[in-house]
Amino acid sequence: MQPSGFVLMVLSTSTVLALTGLLLGNGTFWAIPLLATFAALGPIGAKAFLHVRAGQRRAKFAEQLDETLALLAGGLRAGHSLLRAVDAASQETPSPSADELARVVNETRIGRDLGDALDNTATRMRSEDFQWVAQAIAVNREVGGNLSEVLDRVGHTIRERNEIRRQVKSLAAEGKMSAWVLILLPIGVFTFLLLTQPNYFAGFFGSIWGIAALVVAAILLVAGSLWMMAVVKVKF
């Protein structure tokens, strides 16, 4: 999707959500707050959607990296040049590795240095493993040597790291699910009661102490959410 089309979609979604919030709060004090809240859900949801999709793409790229290196090493052993091996791997690997390697080839063909193109790919995909590959290729181009063997060794190391990453992911799955339940449960209950029984929270909104209690509860919820997500997140 083009950026202009995506922005138009977000604006349209925000407009529809704002009207929905206005209808839900029609004739009550909550009309304007619900309109603003629902309108903000559009860009917030779009940002979260892009973050999730980008994370999934980067994770898939990392999972395919060991197979990609095996194809590169095989192409070099068959006598191809490095750029030709990258081009061949871009045609034989699935997406997103194929897209990223094809981008490297295209950038090189219009005059960009191969090492810079590989570094740019590693930065865009936020892949430390691919950064190792780019560094190994850069060093080999300077000092020489058997690049296919170097890529085989790097691929073996990355394969072992992927095995550990999958093990940690499976062990942390229960903790992540518990964290999401504890985060979303109070928000869902609060929203449900606010929509079905608005008078239930009248005591909170009609007193300065009640408002202060809600603010403190929101701060504690955010702090607890950040703490739980930090606990179950493992960085390699």
C-alpha positions in Angstrom: 0.0 0.0 0.0 1.2 3.5 -0.8 1.8 5.9 2.2 -0.9 8.2 0.9 -3.4 5.4 0.8 -2.5 4.2 4.2 -2.9 7.7 5.7 -6.3 8.1 4.0 -7.4 4.7 5.5 -6.3 5.8 9.0 -8.1 9.1 8.7 -11.3 7.3 7.4 -11.1 4.8 10.3 -10.6 7.6 12.9 -13.7 9.5 11.5 -15.9 6.4 11.7 -14.6 5.6 15.2 -15.2 9.2 16.3 -18.8 9.1 15.1 -19.3 5.8 16.9 -18.0 7.3 20.1 -20.3 10.3 19.6 -23.3 8.0 19.1 -22.5 5.9 22.2 -22.3 9.0 24.3 -25.2 10.9 22.7 -26.9 13.1 25.2 -24.5 12.5 28.0 -21.4 14.1 29.5 -19.3 11.4 27.9 -20.1 12.4 24.3 -17.0 14.6 23.8 -14.5 12.4 25.7 -15.7 9.2 23.9 -15.5 11.1 20.5 -11.8 12.1 21.3 -10.9 8.7 22.7 -12.4 6.7 19.8 -10.8 9.1 17.2 -7.4 8.5 18.8 -7.8 4.8 18.4 -7.3 5.1 14.6 -3.7 6.4 14.6 -2.8 4.4 17.7 -4.1 1.2 16.2 -2.3 1.9 12.9 1.0 2.5 14.7 0.5 -0.8 16.7 -0.4 -2.6 13.5 2.7 -1.4 11.7 4.9 -2.3 14.7 3.5 -5.8 14.9 3.8 -6.4 11.1 7.3 -5.1 11.0 8.2 -7.3 14.0 6.7 -10.4 12.3 8.7 -9.6 9.1 12.0 -9.2 11.0 11.4 -12.4 12.9 10.6 -14.3 9.7 13.8 -12.9 8.1 15.8 -14.0 11.1 14.3 -17.5 10.9 15.2 -17.8 7.2 18.8 -16.5 7.6 20.5 -19.8 8.1 19.0 -21.2 5.0 19.8 -18.0 3.1 23.5 -18.3 4.1 23.5 -22.0 3.0 22.3 -20.9 -0.5 24.9 -18.1 -0.6 27.7 -20.5 0.4 26.5 -23.1 -2.2 26.5 -20.5 -4.9 30.0 -19.4 -4.1 31.2 -23.0 -4.1 29.6 -23.5 -7.6 31.9 -20.7 -8.9 29.5 -17.7 -8.9 30.6 -14.3 -7.8 29.3 -12.9 -4.6 26.8 -10.6 -6.3 25.6 -13.4 -8.6 25.2 -15.7 -5.5 23.1 -13.0 -3.8 21.0 -12.6 -6.9 20.5 -16.4 -7.1 19.5 -16.6 -3.4 17.0 -13.8 -3.9 15.2 -16.0 -6.5 15.2 -19.2 -4.5 14.4 -17.9 -1.0 10.9 -17.1 0.2 9.8 -13.6 1.3 11.0 -11.5 3.1 14.5 -12.8 2.5 13.9 -12.7 -1.3 12.7 -9.1 -1.1 15.7 -7.9 0.9 18.3 -9.7 -1.2 16.7 -8.4 -4.4 16.9 -4.9 -2.9 20.6 -5.4 -2.2 21.2 -6.5 -5.8 19.2 -3.6 -7.2 21.1 -1.1 -5.0 24.4 -2.6 -6.1 23.4 -2.3 -9.8 22.7 1.4 -9.6 26.1 2.1 -8.1 26.0 1.4 -4.3 28.7 -0.6 -2.7 27.7 -4.1 -1.8 29.0 -3.8 1.8 26.9 -0.6 2.3 23.8 -2.3 0.8 24.2 -5.3 3.2 24.8 -3.0 6.2 21.6 -1.0 5.2 19.7 -4.3 5.1 21.0 -5.3 8.5 20.0 -1.9 10.0 16.5 -1.9 8.4 15.8 -5.4 9.6 17.4 -4.8 13.0 19.3 -8.1 12.6 22.5 -8.5 14.6 22.9 -11.9 12.9 22.8 -10.4 9.4 25.2 -7.6 10.6 27.7 -10.4 11.3 27.2 -11.6 7.8 27.8 -8.2 6.4 31.0 -7.8 8.5 32.3 -11.2 7.5 31.8 -10.4 3.8 33.4 -7.0 4.3 36.5 -8.5 6.0 36.7 -11.2 3.4 36.7 -8.7 0.5 39.6 -6.9 2.1 41.8 -9.8 3.2 40.6 -12.6 1.0 40.0 -16.2 1.9 37.3 -18.9 1.4 34.1 -16.9 1.9 31.9 -20.0 1.5 33.5 -21.6 4.6 33.1 -18.4 6.5 29.4 -18.2 5.6 29.0 -21.9 6.6 30.4 -21.2 10.1 28.3 -18.0 10.5 25.3 -20.0 9.4 26.0 -22.7 11.9 26.3 -20.2 14.7 23.0 -18.5 13.6 21.3 -21.8 13.5 22.2 -22.6 17.1 21.1 -19.1 18.1 17.7 -19.7 16.4 17.3 -23.0 18.3 17.9 -21.2 21.6 15.6 -18.4 20.6 12.8 -20.8 19.8 13.3 -22.6 23.1 13.1 -19.3 25.1 10.1 -18.2 23.1 8.2 -21.4 24.0 9.2 -21.1 27.7 8.1 -17.4 27.8 4.8 -18.0 26.0 2.8 -18.7 29.3 4.3 -15.6 31.0 3.4 -13.4 28.0 -0.2 -14.7 27.9 -0.5 -14.1 31.7 0.8 -10.5 31.3 -1.7 -9.7 28.5 -4.6 -11.1 30.5 -3.6 -9.0 33.6 -3.2 -5.9 31.4 -6.4 -6.2 29.4 -8.7 -7.5 32.1 -9.1 -4.3 34.2 -9.3 -2.2 31.0 -12.0 -4.4 29.6 -14.0 -4.5 32.8 -13.8 -0.7 33.2 -14.9 -0.1 29.6 -17.8 -2.6 29.9 -19.1 -1.1 33.1 -18.7 2.4 31.7 -20.8 1.7 28.7 -23.4 -0.5 30.3 -23.7 1.2 33.7 -22.4 4.8 33.5 -23.7 5.6 37.0 -21.4 2.9 38.5 -18.4 5.3 38.5 -20.4 8.4 39.4 -18.8 8.4 42.8 -15.3 8.5 41.3 -15.9 11.2 38.8 -17.9 13.4 41.2 -15.1 13.7 43.8 -11.5 14.9 43.6 -10.4 11.8 45.7 -12.2 9.5 43.2 -10.5 11.1 40.3 -7.2 10.9 42.1 -7.8 7.2 42.8 -8.5 6.6 39.1 -5.3 8.4 38.1 -3.2 6.4 40.6 -4.8 3.2 39.3 -4.0 4.1 35.7 -0.4 4.9 36.7 0.0 1.6 38.6 -1.6 -0.3 35.6 0.9 1.3 33.2 3.9 0.7 35.5 2.8 -2.9 36.1 2.3 -3.5 32.4 5.8 -2.2 31.5 7.3 -4.3 34.3 5.6 -7.5 33.2 6.5 -7.0 29.5 10.1 -6.3 30.5 10.2 -9.5 32.6 9.0 -11.8 29.8 11.1 -10.2 27.1 14.4 -11.8 26.4 17.0 -9.9 24.2 19.5 -11.9 22.3 
